[in-house]
Amino acid sequence: MVGLKPSDIPPTPGVKFLSAGTAACIADLFTFPLDTAKVRLQIQGEKAAVEAAKNIRYRGVFGTITTMIKTEGPRSLYNGLVAGLQRQMGFASIRIGLYDTVKQLYMNGRENASIGIRILAGCTTGAMAVSVAQPTDVVKVRFQAQMNLQGVQRRYKGTLHAYKTIFLEEGVRGLWKGTLPNITRNAIVNCAELVTYDIIKEAILKHNLMTDNLPCHFVSAFGAGFCTTVVASPVDVVKTRYMNSPPGQYTSAINCAWRMLTREGPTAFYKGFVPSFLRLGSWNIVMFVSYEQLKRAMMKSKQSVEYVA
């Protein structure tokens, strides 16, 4: 057995909730530069981005990271990390930590969950999570898009300043800008990610290909990351551009998507695909492996405390 053994008692919803948020933060710490590179590639071609970047061009994920280090310094790769961690604690805790609980609720006592029930559970927790964590996502994206170049005025000085400025200049609606495309994106991501992970892991265990340990979690998470990237990339690009846009640039997320299609062609929806896959794939691996181990560690600690008491 590689890693901690599964607990004899199923993890409680509270344990899943806390484990999911913590695991997502760990995953973000490892993969945040890839996410930042993805955002820069996604907004490349926009008028504001072109004016700020001048002669800077991003080519591929590693080329983008290298260019950012040369022109803005290594710290630029972690622009928006504070908001990113805030997002994961509020976002992943709900969409991942409550997935099994909501799935059981929809099963209504049935022994096995159908794909339809899993998808419905994923959509539900994904939408719930966005409604809570949307402001943190807006701030994260804007920080990642912000360039640390001489002569370029920065939009925000810090995380709290960003929340305050967006609220004062754009109102409450500014903090929840892009909620609809984000709900759409995260409903798709949550379904693809959790349902695919669920199905792959279940199939591996059912056919005795692996035991419920780290290699099994690794393979399941990798498959989930690839499927999620293919399905969610177009919505993710629209979400990123719409969230990062100044007031008045787009009338809606649909308008943003239409202008992308007419001005840049269909391939614009897959800008940043490689960093998206590298980020989602690696993020899924770190998150799910950490999540499974944290659940087991927390249940083990809980049982030890109860035994001593």
N, C-alpha and C positions, 0 to 999 in steps of 0.2 A: 504493500500500500504506500503510494507516494502522497505525502501530505497528511493532514489530520483525518481521522476516521469519521464517518458520518455519525451524528448523535443518535442514540436510541430513541430519543424524544424529538419529534419534528420541531424545527425552529418556530418561535412565536412570531406574530406579526411585528411586534416591537423590535425583536432581534433582526428580522429581515429589513425593516425600515432603516435602522441605524447602520447595519452592515452595508446596505446598498449605497447610502450616502457616503460613507467612509471609503468604500471600495472605488466609487466613482471619482472621489477626490485624489486617491492614490493614482488612478489611471490618468487623470488630468495632469498631474505633476510630471508624469513620464512622457505624455504625448502632446502637451500644449504647443510646442514649437511647430509640430505638423499641422495643428489646427490653425495657427496663425498664418502659416504659409498657404493653407487652403483658402483662407479668407482673402489674402492679398491676391491670389490668382483669380478668385471669383469676381473681385471688384475691378480687376484690370480691364481697361477699356472704357470705364465710366469717366465722364468729363472731369469730375472733381479729383479722381484718382490720377488721371493723366496730368492735370495741372500741377498737382502736388509732387508727383514722381519725376516730372520733366523728362529727362533722358533715361530714367531707370526702367529697365524691362525685366520682368520675372519670367524665367524659363524653367519649368519643371519644379518639383518640390525641393530637391536639394540645391538647385540653382537659386531658388527663391530664398532659402535659408542662408546660403552663402552670401547672396547679394545684401540681404538684410543685416547680416553681421558686419559686412564691409562698410555699408553706408550708414547704418544706424546703431551698430554695436550689438553685442550678444543679448543684452537685456531686452531689446525690442522683441525678441522671440517670445517673451513672457508678458507682453502687453496685455492687460486685462485679466491676469491670472487671479487676482483677488475676487473680481466679479465672477470669474469662472468657477472658483471654489464655492462661492456663495450659491451660485446656480446649481451646482451638483448636489449640495446638501439639501436644497429645497426641491430640486427637480428629480434627481435619480432616486432619492429616498421614496418618493411617491410612485414614479412610473415603474421602477424595478421592485422596490420593497413591498409594494402593495399588490403586485401582479398576481401572485399565488392566491392571496386572500380574495381578490375580485374574481379570479377564475373559479375558485371554489363556490363563490356566491352564485355565479351564473350556472354552475353545474347543477345546483339545486339537489344535491344528494346523489347524483349519478356517479358511477364508479370511474368512468373515463371521460376526459374532456375532448370534445371534437375540435377540429381545426377552427370551425366557426366560433366556438366559445373562446378559444385562445385568442383569436383575432379581436373579438369583441372586448375581451379583458385588456388586451394591449392598447386598443383604441381608447378605452375608458381611462386607464391610468395615465396614458400619454397626454390626453386632453386635460385631465385634472392637474397634472404636473405643470403644464404650460400656463394655465390660469394663475398659478401661484408664483412661478419663477420667471415670468416673461420680462420684467424690468431688469433682472440680472443678465439675461441673455442680450438685451438691447445694449447695455453698457459694455458687456464683454466684446461684442462684435465691433462696436465703435472704437474701442481701445485697440483692438487688433488691426483695424483698418488705419488707425492714426499713425502717421509717419514721424519719426524722431529725426528730422532733417534740419540743418541750419537754414534759417530764412523762411521756414514753413511754420506758421502759427499752429500750435496744438489746440485742439478743440477743448480738451479737458486736462486738468492738472492732476487729478486723482479720482479714485472711485467715488467717494462721497460728493466731490465737486461735480462729477458727471451726473449722478442722480439728481442733484440740486439744479444744475443748469438745464437739464432736459425737462425737468418739472416746470421751471420758471419760464423757459422759452417755448415749450411745446405742450405744456399741461400734462394732465394724467394720461391723456391719449398718447403722448410721446413716449412714455414709459412702457405702454402696452402696444407700441407700434409694431405692426407685423404679426399680431396675435393670430390672425386667421391662417396665414401661410405657415406660421410656426406650429399651430395646432395640427394642420394638415401634414406638415413635415414630420412632426414627432409622433403622430398617430401611425404614419407609415413606418417610421424608424422603429418605434416601439414594437409594432407588430412583426416587422421583418426580423428585428434583433431578438426579441424574447421568444417569439413563436418558433423561429428557426432554431435558436439555441435549444429550446425545449424539445423540439422534434428530433434534432440530431442526437442530442444526449440520450433521449429515450430510446431511439433506434439502436444506438451503440450498446446500451445496457441490455436491451431486449435480446439482441443477437449475440451477446457475450463477447463482443469484439474487444472491449476494455472493461475494467471495473470503474466504479464511481470515484475516480481519483484525478490528479492533476493532468495527466495526458488526455483523459477523456474531456475534461473541461477546456483544455487548450484547443483540441480539434473542433469541438462544438462552437467555441467562441470565434475561431477563425472563419468557419463556415458562415456563421451569423453575420460577421463583419462584412464579408464579401457580398452576400445577398442584400444586406442593408444598403450598402453603397450604390449598387446597381439601381435599386428601386428608388432610393431617396435623393440621389444627387440633383436632379432637376429642381425639385422643390427647395432643396437646401441652398442652391445658388440664388434662386429668386428671393428666398427669405433673407439671405445675407445682404444682397443688394438693396432690398427694400428697407431693411432695418438701418443700414448705413447711410441711406439717402437723406439729404437735407429736406426740410419742409417744402412741398410743392413740386419736387422733381417728378414724382409719380403720383397719380391720383389714387391708385390702389395696387395691390399685389398683382392682380390680373393685368393691369396696365403695364406694370414693370415687366412681367413675363412676355407680353405682346411686343413691347419695344425691344426686348432682347432678341426675340425671334425675328423681327423684321429688320433690325439693324445689324445683328451679328450672326444670325443663322441658328439652326438647331444645335450645333455643336457648343454654343454658348452655355447651354444647360448642363454640359458636362465639363465645364472649366473647373480645374482643380480636382479632377477625378482621382488621379494617382495619390495626391496627398490626402484626399478624402478616404480612399481605401486604406492607405498606410495608417492614417489616423484612426479610422473606425475599426480596422482589423486589429491593430495593436492595442487600441483602447478597450475593445471587447475582450481581448485575451487577458490583459492586466485586470480589468474590472471583474470579469466573471470568475477568474481564478481567485482573486482577492475576496470576492463576495462569498464564494463557497467556503473558503478557509475561515473567513471572519465569522460566518454563521456558526461554523463548527466550534471555533474557539470560544465564542460567546456562550454557546449552549453548554460547552464543557465547563467554563467558569461558573455559569449559573448553577449547574448541577453540583459543582464542588462546594459552592457557598451554601446551597440548600442542604447538602449532606452534613456539612460542619454544623449548621444551625440545628 
